[in-house]
Amino acid sequence: MSVHTSEIKITVGLDENKIPESLHWSAPGGDVQNAETKAMLLSVWDPKAKEALRIDLWTKEMPLDEMKVFFHQTLTAMAGTFKRATNDEKMSATMLDFCDYFAEKLELVKK
C-alpha cells in the first residue's frame, strides 16, 4: 500500500465540435499549476488486456513545425526511458539511430 499519492490533472477545453482548443495541466507534486500546453501524448499500460492505451491531443494552434520537434523529442526521450527500463543498450541505440534519421528527414537538424 502506498503511503503517499500524487495527482496529475489535465484539462481540455473543447470547441463546439469537441476539437481541443486549449490544454492545461497541473502536477502539484512537481510545482506545476495549470500550465498551458499545445500537445500531449499519454500512454498507460492495461495489465489485464496486456496493451497500451493512449490519449493523444493537440490544439488547433499547435504549429506543424513544433509538432515535428515535439515528436522528435518524445521519440528520443522514449529511447532513453526504454534503456533505463530494460537495460537493453543495443535496442536503445537502434532507437536513437532512428531518431537521428527522423530528424534528418524532417530537416530538424542543421547540416
C-alpha positions in Angstrom: 0.0 0.0 0.0 1.3 3.4 -0.9 2.0 5.9 1.9 1.9 8.9 -0.4 -0.1 9.8 -3.5 0.4 12.3 -6.3 -2.1 13.7 -8.8 -1.7 14.9 -12.3 -4.6 16.8 -13.8 -5.2 17.5 -17.5 -7.9 20.0 -18.5 -9.0 20.0 -22.1 -11.0 23.0 -23.5 -13.1 21.9 -26.5 -14.8 23.9 -29.2 -18.4 23.2 -30.4 -17.1 20.2 -32.5 -15.2 18.8 -29.5 -11.9 19.7 -31.0 -9.3 20.7 -28.4 -8.8 24.5 -28.2 -6.8 24.6 -25.0 -4.8 22.2 -22.9 -3.6 22.8 -19.4 -2.0 20.5 -16.9 -1.2 20.5 -13.2 1.1 18.4 -11.1 1.2 19.9 -7.6 4.0 17.5 -6.5 6.2 18.9 -9.3 5.1 22.5 -8.7 3.2 22.7 -12.0 -0.1 24.6 -11.7 -2.5 25.0 -14.7 0.4 25.2 -17.2 -0.6 25.7 -20.8 0.5 23.3 -23.4 -0.4 22.8 -27.1 0.1 19.0 -27.3 0.3 15.9 -25.1 0.8 12.2 -25.6 -0.2 9.9 -22.7 0.3 6.1 -22.7 -0.8 3.8 -19.9 -0.4 0.0 -19.7 -3.5 -2.1 -19.2 -2.2 -5.2 -17.4 -5.4 -7.2 -17.9 -5.6 -6.7 -21.7 -1.7 -6.6 -22.0 -1.9 -3.5 -24.2 -1.1 0.2 -24.2 -3.9 2.7 -24.1 -3.3 6.2 -25.4 -4.6 9.7 -25.3 -3.0 11.9 -28.0 -4.3 15.5 -28.0 -3.2 18.8 -29.6 -4.8 22.1 -30.0 -5.7 23.8 -33.3 -2.9 26.3 -32.6 -0.1 23.7 -32.4 2.2 24.7 -35.3 3.2 21.9 -37.6 7.0 22.7 -37.3 6.7 22.5 -33.5 4.7 19.2 -33.7 7.6 17.7 -35.6 10.1 18.8 -33.0 7.7 17.6 -30.2 7.6 14.1 -31.8 11.4 14.0 -32.3 12.0 15.0 -28.7 9.4 12.5 -27.5 10.9 9.6 -29.5 14.4 10.5 -28.2 13.1 10.6 -24.6 11.4 7.2 -25.2 14.7 5.7 -26.3 16.3 6.8 -23.0 13.3 5.6 -21.0 13.5 2.2 -22.8 17.2 1.9 -21.9 16.6 2.7 -18.2 13.5 0.4 -18.0 15.1 -2.6 -19.8 18.9 -2.1 -19.7 18.8 -3.0 -23.5 21.5 -0.7 -24.7 21.6 -2.2 -28.2 18.0 -1.6 -28.9 18.1 1.9 -27.3 21.0 2.8 -29.6 18.9 1.5 -32.6 16.0 3.7 -31.5 18.3 6.7 -31.2 19.6 5.9 -34.8 16.0 6.1 -36.0 15.6 9.4 -34.1 18.6 10.8 -36.0 17.1 9.6 -39.3 13.7 11.1 -38.3 15.3 14.5 -37.6 17.3 14.4 -40.8 14.3 13.5 -43.0 12.2 16.3 -41.4 15.2 18.6 -41.7 15.1 19.4 -37.9 18.9 19.5 -37.7 21.2 22.0 -39.4 23.8 20.4 -41.6 
